[in-house]
Structures are given as C-alpha cells and as structure tokens.
Amino acid sequence: MGILRIAAGQINCLSLNQTVGSEGFTPVELLGKDIATTNQTETHDRFRLAVLIHYLLFGYHPFSGQWIGSGESPEQTELIRKGYWYAGQNSLIRPSQNTIPLDVVHPKVKKLFLQCFNEGHTQPHLRPTAQDWHDALQVAVNELTVCGRVDSHHYSRHYSKCYWCERAATLGVDIFPGVAGTVTQTVSSPKSSNQISQQPPTATSYIQSSPSLQMFAFDVVTVTVERSGLFGWGSQVKLNRSRNQAQYFTEDLGNGVILEMVSIPGGSFMMGAPLGEKFSKDRERPQHKVTIKPFFMGKFQVTQAPWRAVASLPKINRELNFNPSRFKGDNLPVDGVSWYDAVEFCVRLSKRTGREYVLPSEAEWEYACRAGTTTPFHFGETITTELANYDVKYKKTTPVGQFTPNTFGLHDMHGNVWEWCADTWHESYEGAPIDGSTWLTKNSNCKVLRGGSWWDFFFNCRSAARDYFIGVDHLNLIGFRIVYVVPRT
C-alpha cells in the first residue's frame, strides 16, 4: 500500500508498502470472528488504512490514550469495540498531555479521521476510501508551510502558527530539530521543493590512516524449504548452519564505545530482482550487472551509544539531536534520524577519526546484503522471525547482533530499521551506474531506503526491496549503517 504521509504534521513522500492485519487493525464488525473464514471487503480495509495513516502521522494508535473511566483501562480491542478513540463523542479516552493534537493536520484530513472513527463505527460504508485519503493528503501537501524560524518545521497554514515551535517551547525538547534561521518558503510539492543541498558532504582532506585489521569467526544460517505431498503443498523450513570468518577493524570513540567495520571484498553481482521473484516490483528492475570495489561496512546498524558519542562532537553542518530514538537502549539501533542527520554523523566521525565515512551507495548496500547470494534473502528463499526482526513480532527494535549475520559478517541486513543510502530516489534502474557509485539527481528530496524494519512484512525486507523517504524527515522505522571509503592508490 503506497500512501502520502504526514509525519506529525509534515507531509512527506513514503511508500513503505505496509499491509496490516495485526492487533489494533481489525474493524469493530470483525472483532471476535474467525478472520480466516470471514469474507473481508474493501470497507474493512478502509478502517485499517485510517489507523495506519494515523500511526504514520502522529506516531500512536487512535484508540489509545488516557483512560478517564472507572477501573483499569480496557484492552485496545475493547476500546475499538466501544468506539472509544481520543477524539470520539462521549469517549472515555482522552489524549495524553504530550500527545500531538488532531488539530495540527489539514482540516480535510481531520474530517476524514472523524468520519472514519465516529460515523464509520456504526456505519462502516461511510468510512473514507483510499481515494478520499489521497485527495485530502494531496491538498494538505500543497498547503504546507515551512517555519520561518526552524527549517525542519513544516505545518499546515490552517493552523496559523508553527505547532512544533510551540511544542518545543512547552516541552523543552524539539522533536524535529533543524537549522534555526529565516526561511520563508511555502512547500508546494515534496518532490520538487529543495532548500538544502542534495550532495552528501564528502571528507576530502582527511588523513587516511590504515586501520589495523583483525579476524573474527561467526555462524552463518541458510534456509531451505523442503516441500512434500502430492503437489508439493506441504513444506517445512530447515535451517542450515556453517562457520565463516571475515576481517574487521574497530573505531574507538572513547569511554568504551566502538564501531566495528567489516571488510567487504570487491566483486560483481546482478543488482535488482528478476522478473520471476515473488513480491518483486518494477522499481527493482531492470536487473543489471554492477561491479563493486572493496570497502568496509558497519557490522551493525549504528546504535545509540556511538550516535551520542558522535552527536557530542562539534557541529559541522547541522545540529544533531543527542537522543532522537523512540526505543531507548545503548545497543539498539538509533532511529528517528533524518538522511541529513546521518550525513552529519558521517562528516563528524570522519573529522574525529581521520578516515572518510559516508552512507553506502544503494549498489554497495545490496551487494553487501546479498553477500554472494541470488535468492530473495541472504538466508535463502525465505526468512523467519527466528532470523530477523520484522512483521511486528518483537513490537520494537531489537539489540543489534541478536540475529545471525550474512556470509560477509553483517547483522540485521533484513529488518530492524530501514537504512538510509546516499542515493536520491529513482523509479527504476534505467540509466543506473554500473560501478557501484552513488546515483544522484538534482532537486530530489527523496532518499533511498533499504532493508525493511521491525514493522514491515517479510517481502519488504528482501535483498532487492527498495523504498524512499524525504531526506529531512525523521521516523522511528529508519536508521542507518556507515561505510568506510578505502583510499585508492
């Protein structure tokens, strides 16, 4: 499902291809019924779509909040059954103190939420359609305004003032920190407006000292699907284990905080998905041969301890939020960082270490993910939640290194958090570089994402799966991984 997204009041380009069927997405008329045997219709999907859009806009479920009734707060399913959502008539749920209010979005978008969760509760046919949402969100996009004080604050002109500045003054924390200054642009299209340089800064004057390499050994798991029965309808997933080893070096950031960088050998591979790959999309084609030079990639997605260490270094181009993640933990991947934040991290790290760190090109990312495989996942034809964090199985990000790595020794290349790449978004691989370099287009705010996340279904975590998001935005499904550029001699 591809939709336009307003992230807490800011419209952005997103097509994270979510489908929903988990707890909290079942409309009232299906509660208590056997979903497997119940005929589901587009009307049911309208409820799911509205819940998903609300999640993406505000970061929380509409049927959640502060319970003001007697006794303990009911389970979410019971709240949905009774129609208790925070903006409902006669509801016993109220927004929490720091909850982003419904009024910050465009009136047309607000009207659709009210229509879905109020009238639509008893009359499901009145729930807004996907076309209704598309039209309302498009209007909202066209009427967004960039704050004149902070460049990362976007708000609906109907709200009359910048809600994010107001919120930062109240809470003492800016959840969308940007560069303070005078900006007077009205956003007319998220794909064409561009107030920030699209070129990722590069470290051109660093002393490229050679790192000291070490060897490490690790288990590798591959998956085979054994089919049985007359027509092969029966199947069993079998996990096969082997040992491998790779070279790496550590970057010491002080106070026991390190980054581990794994050596990725050069080579050639077929980038993209073949026509016959299940769940593949045209955006993943044409499949084409790419030659990659050797490089080093982070063994893990950047975690919160290294993030804080680098965020405490002097500013180069922009300020960094010291603690941006929704899910807290030193060994959890940092989330809620924009593409520009990730680039700033790389530039500060480069200056600190004397080595050039950047975001991976999209080709480097897929090459490193596949690690010599041609199957949909580096594990094989499929994955399971024993091997990766996806499909809301763990309900949040998980500590890096919890799951077995690929043949190169890289962890969490499928799931956990989406990872920023250096490239700007292109709708297909027509005209893509074949040397592994970053593919940039002027005046494109949309940046490539790879790998899927803890929220996504398995097919969004495939090695070839690709998506995009606007570079200035923050989302708790998104983190990043870094690359060390090997000096050419």
Steps between C-alpha positions, in 0.01 A plus 500: 500500500670823388379819665596862550603552858481788744755433772364676803362783289753489217400347167770282352547247224472147631416167349604260773257246354329412823216250518328462829335212678644511846338595829342844496419489129182292515176699449222463755281284278773234473592483868450151640462346157725244334692719256610197297140404415337845496443677171694825529420798282646832398288664771700312764823616338383860527520473879847346480618771263377776732675343800824466301487862379436616856799296619722658237377851568501501877710201608228333709177301461177704488335264748751572775552774754412588857209298642259720696239232575474293815733209566795399287527599135347234272707315241532674164264249336229595749560871435448438129185298573350789700623768258714669765766701324654820630297734277175306517168629628432390859829310499668397823842539339677835500831597337803477726661829605777495240295342221509678164145637452275420207459871427854535361411319178313650207121529565424262213722233654350556845150466353585158357622371837178619664294346221677164528511454877173677592237447227689202359482316833130425458478553123814342348399599146562864597870442567722699260638317199864490395417761235350726769824479698714555193308813404500645852868431555588653164317819596683497833834464321432800285409716799797423723717786622863491608558669835680832478711416808601133465549343158383150601162623628217461249139571594159551347431864429149442640655458846618864469824449695784250525381228735850352528655821633210526744552140611877543536446804722256306718696175532852640481582248224469542125399165346583633152822693559632684201703804413370821653479789260268692274309282254199636315417226252155348455530132413315425180629151430717274712671361192601834356556733793864508599651739747795283601793382292438151358867410478614291796805674646820310442814492711767621261779609729523215750824319569410147394689298759491125436292315761635195680303199381394204710324175415171384649303176457122471499210267426309534175146369459337410170139398451370225277133426444430128474172433320294186541164358394359407164508854362771636725247687713657388825823677594747514784764767559840357586784707647854408398799633696862548395804699614665786321755767578575856391733788572399811688635796693365702789460874523546609862273791595605509864336390826475142377293594193617346172389453142584172327569524128500181292708452185279450193691349206457646155315312227211505257135409551158528340322789669122500525230235484442256214156503339399176670577606857184489708389839643758683288413834339593682181695752711750215562570455129654474251740260663850606403860404564694727738868485591588601854840604636608379846369702796423469870146501636366523853457156652182636659253777440630807687388463860412764754828499695715591195231743389526693826879493487504655154206735568706649784778598256508854359241588237616495137188581294200447728401434858431142609241385752700326774228244571255475206389137530152390596631166628774563755808281552873531441502185286182577309531662157457875505166590342317821424793650309469677167722442198672831572557396862666178379721698261600738782589197714731377224671837457559544873628144530734554204648810658535323836674189361689626195325243282226570247161366605187533285161340450517200266394534142189298422710260292750452783216434740338229287835341419586486870155367588504222243854394591526285189141368505238533227197396707238748630676505840862434588364217716338338196152488346328624816561626854348433839470712813767276653743662257388864474283766664200572276119476489462662847604167657715675762287821503809726491862508393723224636865514615742480208678166471204307641456318170760315295687697233535440127805344336687832514440524876240780491203488739140619451517555128137381497270690738546685832521850344498627144843631402575825318714478187687791342298489176204711399191305399444375145187313390699226327857398418487639146825693462640390837879500549672163459809583709334506842511879529232717659221594258395862558237719337475874554202641685380168640416495869421129502778269617535126463416261784599134519450194717149527647425538870349344811160626379514362145380180345768261376479598133606856581818357654622323185853568377363676190215688673544875486304800615543869569425776744549874507851577623416761762254283686531277807317171554551232764514235229817653352865483602822457302830317456831653398773425250873570521636605162823312431765744366592424139872471425 
